Amino acid sequence: MEKKVSFGSKFGTIAVVAGSCIGLGNIWRFPYLAGNNGGSAFIIIYILCSLTIAIPIMMSEFVIGRSTGKNAFGAFKVLTPKKRWCLVGLFGILTSFFIFGFYSVVAGWGISFIQTAFTEGFTGRSPAIIHSNFINYINTGWKPTIAALIFIFLTSSIVIGGIERGIERINKVLMPMLAFIIIGLFIYSTSLPGFKEGMDFLLKPDFSKINIGTFLAAIGQSFFSMSLGMGCMVTYGAYIKKETSLPSLALTIGVADLSVAILAGFAIFPGVFTFGIEPTSGPTLVFETLPLVFSMMPGGNIFGIFFFILVFIAAITSSVSMIEPICLFIIQELKTSRVKAVLIISVFVAILSVFCAYSQVEGSSIRIFGQNLFDFLNNTTDKFMLPFGALLIIIFVGWFADKELVRNQITNNGHSFNKGFKIYYTFVRFIIPVVLSLFVLNLLGIIKW
Ligand code: TRP
């Protein structure tokens, strides 16, 4: 079994946690959700959800992890004699596994697109060709599968290296690169004729577009984007040093995550408007619409190469944070070595992602409840499993964990954030559980707006 490990430095801590949060959620999901939900109106609600709901939940997950130094399952065992709470941890571990299943497939698309950008490029392709290329690619089944398997292999090789020498070391290199690329792409976008229209779409709110669905989409997305509700931050919390202030870490990460999502929107929509493409094209926005934009814009191939490298970096730093919770669970609870744990996980995850990739082939029979496996996992995890997991975690911290233990973690034994604690605790005990319960009841169809 591994001895107690922690992140090496403050920058390393921020890079790792931000690496988990900033991912396909920011670059693939956020732009299409904003596009489908009225642009800026969605963004305002999203910012509100992130600050008032997601950040306190992130702090709470850190509390559970840091106070125990345990994996998401074991942490509950330490904090309460009531056995049932451990199930929350198990549920989270199952959620990680499900998310990884479809995430690795999308990340694999990213790898294939880097290859396309380098070999054939996008210039001069007609919309029909771009569309049919993507569909043909998915329908081969084996191409996305190989790409996903390569991605799983790369992720596992990082996690095998451990926290400081694997995950932290890679994140410290990749996260600054990611920031550099996204700022570069944004600057380039400002030179496109559609820049103003893109800005208006993202900045001028049209409140008539807001309805309850907007709120639901915003909350789900803020959990997905900040890696909450499945114990990922419990696990990373176990590695946070005791001197680190949890509120300021969570705030830094929240702001960084929001900024990248919004920058990604700014980098994407000017091109979309410049070339008269519908901003509401959904999950294929990044993989179908953008290549079209790249095919028409000057320097599109170079933009494309950098963009898909960005997608890949964002994806891999997040995917390590899906494997690590399962890995720490296996290491601590089943008392195995890290290498063995990672190998076991890789095999299971690879099987799931092969099924996911093949479930998208036209006419495939790999379906659950009327959806193909990929859509099923993508929809159930963020619409149900994450909010439900987050609700249980927040109720645990607000009502079942020892108040003094929570206070000591949040204020670092009274050294900082003493005034903020009361507000935090009120949110954790009352406001967030009520909001999330409504959300979950609505999803279960028990209440309808
Ligand atoms: N936050 C990541 C993204 O935006 C995805 C992710 C990583 C995640 N770890 C997670 C989502 C844990 C939910 C739970 O792409």
Boltz pocket constraint, residues with backbone or C-beta under 6 A from the ligand:
constraints:
  - pocket:
      binder: B
      contacts: [[A, 20], [A, 21], [A, 22], [A, 23], [A, 24], [A, 25], [A, 26], [A, 99], [A, 223], [A, 224], [A, 225], [A, 226], [A, 227], [A, 228], [A, 229], [A, 230], [A, 232], [A, 314], [A, 318], [A, 319], [A, 321], [A, 322], [A, 386]]
      max_distance: 6.0
